[in-house]
Amino acid sequence: MKPHLTTLLLILALPLLLQAAPDYTITNKHRVIEEASLNPNRVPIGTQFSYLNFTTLNGDTHDLDTLTEQGPVIFVFLATECPVAQRYAMRLRRLYTEFRTEKHTTLVAVYANENDSVDDIKAYVAKAGYTFLTVKDTTGRLARRLGATMTPQAVVIDTTGTLRYRGPIDDNRYETRVKHRYLHDALLATHTGAPVPVKETPAFGCTLHLSESGFPAEVTYSEHIASILQKNCQTCHRQGEVAPFTLANYEDAKVWATEIAEYTQARLMPPWRPAPGYGHFKSERLLTDTEIEMIAHWVAAGAPPGDLNAVPPTPEFHEGWALGEPDWIGEMPVEYEIGPEGEDEYRQFIIPTNFKTDMYVQAVDVQPGNRKTVHHVIPYLDVNGEARKLDALDPKPGYVTEGTGPGFDTVGSLGGWAPGVTPSVLPDGVGFLLPKGADIVMQVHYYRTGNVEYDRSRLGLYFSKTPNTAKLRIGDATNSKFVIPPGEAWHEVLASRNIKQDVYLLAAMPHMHLLGRDMRLTATTAEGEAHDLIWIKDWDFNWQDIYHYEEPLFLPAGSRVDLVAHFDNSVENPANPNDPPVPVGWGEKTTDEMCIGFFYYVKASEFSPK
Ligand code: HEC
């Protein structure tokens, strides 16, 4: 298409139009409404996207980072009633066939119109025979983030997450008259790394009508934001808790507004590492897309307070035992003093149990003596008195190890505890075995606060009340034979573990040290049925956790658990303890590495879920 004179004038007038609202004309050429050409889009070509995710009509969550690892991603905005969009059904299917397999392109059909119901879309998609991913963009979030204003309109994102093309699929709604296959040519260029011939050109068809930005006209703290922060942040961001500042009231939220918007959009807060859609876990700390957008919206509007007298009352937090009075309580033998500075400290305290028989523990809770400094707790078990010997050698209470392990050959642990979560309870009929006479070696990870802090934490056990409780077992896929070369930013390490009998998986716990970047665990049955177990995409050594599945996952004998992990041993990695980087392999010290995918399981011969 040659640029029209008006187009040229518009280009010249660009700077004046920067604030202009989208504008449309009825073109002679298409006899349909067309975007006023080159009104500068809010989302320019070249924009790089991060943390863009969406859920399909089937309920699967995908994110752009993962999809672009395989190939480019095309979003096509469609509408069930738009006659021009309807004309493109065959063309879209052919395009998908051409690019899907060998070129690993993902096509996502997005229905963003407020009036297109999920049922309308499902019916339409079935009739049109679309097999690509289909999304109902309920809040108009995808449309806004990708800068779409019309249907049909295509957006191409390349493998680096960069916006390479936005515009019509081609230049004529009648296929026989098409002269320029914009989308097709943009894709070819994207695949070969060539420049995209036409990066942006006005779309024509029907205007998108998004729901009123998905949000009320004025998003205010009192009406909309306070409840989000109360529910998702105050468990940690309150007086005396582990987070470094409180988010208890409007003043707090206002002061931290920018950070709140940034950290929630990046999904760094609330801390929850598993990628959505890869395993479903108990007590997921995840904001919904709408909540994240709502916060961003509020911050962009200058963080208005609204009627502060109408803020919902602060929730009551249980400072006591979340699961009620424990069956047994153990306490650190003495108070421990944590110095103001230095690296975090991992210290073990011995708590003898003296039970005369083996016990089965269904849940563990911890009451930190000092919530400011206790970051997390792992109760390890010792049946040989080895930890007592280590304790005797350390002049201070308990003992410290060079790494994050307990420093002796433990027979197991009783799970773990971290602030801000209700302790996980194992399913009825499953318990951690606490062998008779064992010592609990309570490892406490202490943050430094810049002040001298004192802590004496307690731990409560809840025993299984079921006769013949099944023993919780901990399996692992481990690679201990790797060396990460210095300077390498994405070093892959693999491991597998065969499952020899029928089991139920109950939880997963990836473990690496400072150089870990991501770890993904999958399980595949002998028949080839694959299950996503967990994917930590943005590993953070400080937020390791045991992730309990919402439902036990059955794996028949002959299944295999596979682990794929990546490590960053470049200078660019701010967590790299070595400058300049050195080769790093397996070891106990934090500055060594580990690569373990732990999984909690029970034998199916001993347990069946309710
Ligand atoms: C499970 C506990 C926990 C929850 C829940 C939590 N935070 Fe945090 N937050 C922390 C801790 C601990 C830190 C400091 C250390 C860190 O960044 O890991 C922190 C740090 C932050 C920071 C500062 C980061 C920086 O370094 O400047 C922001 C902003 C933040 N949180 C916002 C939020 C918001 C908003 C929510 C709720 C939507 C939230 N947090 C929920 C524990 C939590």
Residues whose N, C-alpha, C, O or C-beta is under 5 A from the ligand:
A	BS01	HEC	N232 C233 T235 C236 V242 A243 P244 E259 I260 Y263 M269 P270 P271 P419 G420
